[in-house]
């Protein structure tokens, strides 16, 4: 592993410039290099913003955390939440088991990359699976055997015009560990061994992967493989759910793919989308604690917008807005919610977000209201409301609500399970969905 000439450590939404970081003064990425192309891809996709100024490079962290290497520059973006609190919320949001981690006590108090939290959890999940024994499955094998096993393949013999050797072609089903689930687990551990910044975690990942090498073959991990293993999941593979969820997060957050004319390569690094995590966290919290309501993720608002059939020359499909959550009761829509990982108490509400929320609000006649849930670090943050009025008559058309959520308080509520904490969680979920009433 090459050591980068410059290293920058930022928090979410923090900016580093030549004025704040001396190492960025006079630092530029070579035009035409893979690092320069990656910088353009990162900026265009809103994962990390890099701007070349007259006196050096400016770096703006957004809603992604992790570590990325751009030529001679290593950029580390740290989450604002402490490692232990963030790991607990990750476990809750994605359904990871709360297993005992030696990593918790020894390393979470120290600055570490976000990927290390996921790798630590994956190592422990994999250790649990290995100690219990990997899942085995019956896999169809067609091969020539000196000692016949299973069913003799008569069709094979007929196609070859009879027996030519002292072996019989057989079709049998051995019960082996070389299944797709174990192949993905093995590949995930190898990937974790290359992503972790902590030496002990890398060593543990590679050690666990080596224990599986004799009985499990290697596989290339990508979105197609992860979708395939998700489709094959059932109650017999439930113990793999947490490990596979972590591996999916690692695969989706690994590096930046650079497409060229003849080749496609991947820039070393890891960037995790905190917005996706926040959306998953709020989805589970609302669904579990709005007991008399139903929470639907990304419910399409059908027939809200339609192309006029007389003026749709290209026969395009009508757009269907999809808010993050729709809260219903007895089949009736009660609230439309969006979740965005942006502290709107300290930062302004972007116009595109406001316009989207206004559209959601005016789509409802009975209760023209939509809300956005956001994480706020300030303990005194309160709900803000924007009234949408008719510019001519002045009558109210709808309302947009901005509701803050303190993630540390959510983590504290989830860490205790008693009647009082359950009541607090129900009250908080009701406030998120319907506001202070």
C-alpha positions, 0 to 999 in steps of 0.5 A: 500500500502506497502512502499518500503525500497528503492526508485530509480529515474532515467531518460531514459537511465540512470544507477544507481549503488552502486557507484552512489546510496548508497541504492543499495550498498549491496542490492540484490533480493532474488533468487527464489522470484517473484521480482528476476523472474521479474528482469530476465523478464525485462532484457530479454525483454529489458524493464529494465536491472538489474544486480547483482554486487559483491557489490550490484545491478545495474539498467540501464534504457532503452526506457521504462518509469514509475514505478515498484516495485521489492520486497523492491525496487521501481524504477521510470523512468522519461521521459526527456521531460517536462510533459506538452510537453510530454502530448501535443505530446501524445495527437497528436500521439494518437489522444487525445482531448486537453481538459482543465486539472486542473492537467496541472497547478497544477502538471505537473511542479512537478516530477510525474510518466508518468502514471499520465499523461495518468490517468489525460487525461483519467479522463478528457475524462471520465468526458466529456463522463459522462457529455454528457451521456454515450452511450446506445445500444439495447441489446438482453435479454431473460427472463421471465416477468409478464408483457410481453414485446417484442416478446413472445418466443414460442420456449422456451414455447415448450421446457418446455412443456407449461406454468408452471408459471404466467410469459411469456418467452419474447425476448426484446431489452432494451436500456441500458448503460451496453455496452462493451464500457462502461464496458471497460471505467469503468474497465479502470478507476478502473485500473487508480485508482490503477496505478496513483501515485498522490493521487488526480488522484487516487481519481478522477478515483475511483470517476468516476468509482463509478458513473458508477457502478449501470448501468455498470457491471465489466469486465476483461481488457486484450488484447482480450477485447481491440481488441474486442472493437476496432472491434466494434468501429464505427462512433457512438462510436467515442467519446470513441476513445481517452479514449479507446486509453488511456486504451489500453496503460494502459493495455499494460503497466501494470506490468510484467506478471510472468508465473509459473507452476500453477499460473500466477501473475502480478508484481505491476507497470507500464512501457510505451514503449517510442519507440512505442510512438515515432513511432506513433508520427512520423507516424502521423507527416509524414502522415499529412505533406508529402501531395504529398506522402503516408506513409505506416506503416510497409510495408512488402518488399515482394519477397526481401528474398525467400527460395530456393524451392529446399533447404527448407526442412521444407517448412518455409515461406520466411522472409518479412522485415518490415520497420517502414515506406515506403514513396510512390508516385504514387505507387512508393517507394521513401524512407524507414524509421525506427524510434527508440527512442535512441539518436544516437547523444550521443549513438552509433548505435547498430550493429543490427540496422545498419545491418537492415538498410543496408538490407533495403537500398540495397533492392532498386535499383534506390535509395539504401538508408534507413534512421533512425529517432531518437530523439536528445536532442542536438540542434546542432545534424545534419544528419550523413550518412554511405556509404556501399561499395563493399569490393573488388571493392570499388563501392557504394552499398547503404547508411544509413542516421541517421536523428535527430529530436528535440521533443521540436521543434516538439511540438512547431510547433504543438502548433501553427496553422498558414501558417508559422508553417504549412510550417515549419512542411512540411519542417521538414517532408520532411527533415525527409523523404528525408534529407537535399537537 
